[in-house]
């Protein structure tokens, strides 16, 4: 207790880092605005245009939410200022892990030694309000963040549990957990070291907060004979049992931290305690020692130094977490899926272009070539090859416009140039059929065979060029969209990397 009161609560000069974090957010906003996706080359009702609109809307929604998210951080900052003179320990564990009981017995011991003890709970704005002693029970009795100030330099936050069965309770804990400088992980000796619980703590542990596992309820019933009768008595678990559980919890917790990609040096050696036995024996020095409370106090003394190291950078850590988990997390949750869906749609449409181009050529061919015999017959009497060519040209333009609307309807084509007009060669026309009659030549009609063949060949060539032109223009539009998507992705990745760099600088040894 004396060591806790003597703790030096110096603060680092965090202004440069806080300024970098503010600049990071400003730069992210500028980068996102400059990387806005453009759908000008696409029709509004196309799949790609809809995906572009969805990605832009997701980014806009994230950015517009920043002021509200920043306001939501203010209660956390207000609580941190309220507890500015104390090292704050987050007491974490599933309901029935003994959180309230442990907090109460520590408060009793501090009070017994003349320290000022204040119970409080938090309102929705992070303000401290006095409250009564913590309720203890076998169900989830804690329905709000509550705490105890033990003297001037130590505070405990007793929580509803990050994995509470009540969503409102869990949300409350997450909201204010940033104020803690270290974590006491309470786990019952009946099922010690349920390491999946650490998944709920991962966010806090990623802040490089030290973690002290506390195995609670380290006691058991034993039969004893009193006045000739067998009775069940609660007693401390034997030392060998406690040591075995502590070693097991330590090993599994180390493995879990490593699996989460966290620094295992954050883990402190576990300690076992029995609050019940400490109280049952009147909290005498011997009872406290046998119940493991002395070892807990020693572990807490060892926890003070790394907790102070976190505390000195806490304002920047709170801001960093907000940017990392709220701002970047929101973008990853909303904008990235929209971007992935856009890229998938781009791949899908790009993969169809060759097939669409071939089908467009086929459709135009089927629409125009069957018209040739009638056109030739209509113009044959006057041998008007120019009239045939004009009629074919108009038929082609009409068929091509229809094909574009069918196979390339997602695109706004013709931004640069339309396919060249159909201009078949004029050197081939109708041919007169001459036959010999009475030793002389006489006209027997008009032959359009060569003209028909030439027109077929020239139609095929024109349609192939037009389809290639349309396909390439569509492909270029898709490439432009993809470049825009890559630019947006690059903005997100670059800012994630620069935030990691700021985090590294923040946590670098002095």
Secondary structure, DSSP 8 states (H G I E B T S, - for coil): -HHHHT--------HHHHHHHHHHHHHHHHHHHHT----TTB-TTSHHHHHHHHHHHHHHHHHHTHHHHHHHHHHHHHHHHHTTTSEEEEEE--TTSSHHHHHHHHHHHHHHTT--EEEEEE-TTS-EEE--S----SS----S-EEEEETTTEEEEE-S-TT-SSHHHHHHHHHHGGG-SEEEEEEEGGGTT-TTHHHHHHHHHTTT-EEEEEEE--EEEEEEEETTEEEEEEEE--HHHHHHHHHHHHHHHHHHHHHTT--GGGEEEEEE--HHHHHHTTT-HHHHHHTTHHHHHHHHHHHHHHHHHHHHTHHHHHHHHIIIIIIIHHHHHHHHHHHHHHHHHHHHHHHHHHHHHHHHHHHHHHHHGGGHHHHHHHHHTTT-HHHHHHHHHHHHHHHHHHHHHHHSTTB---SS---------TT---EEEEEEETTEEEEEEEE-HHHHHHHHHHHHHHHHHHHHHHHHHHHHHHHHHHHHHHHHHHHHHHHHHHHHHHHHHHHS--
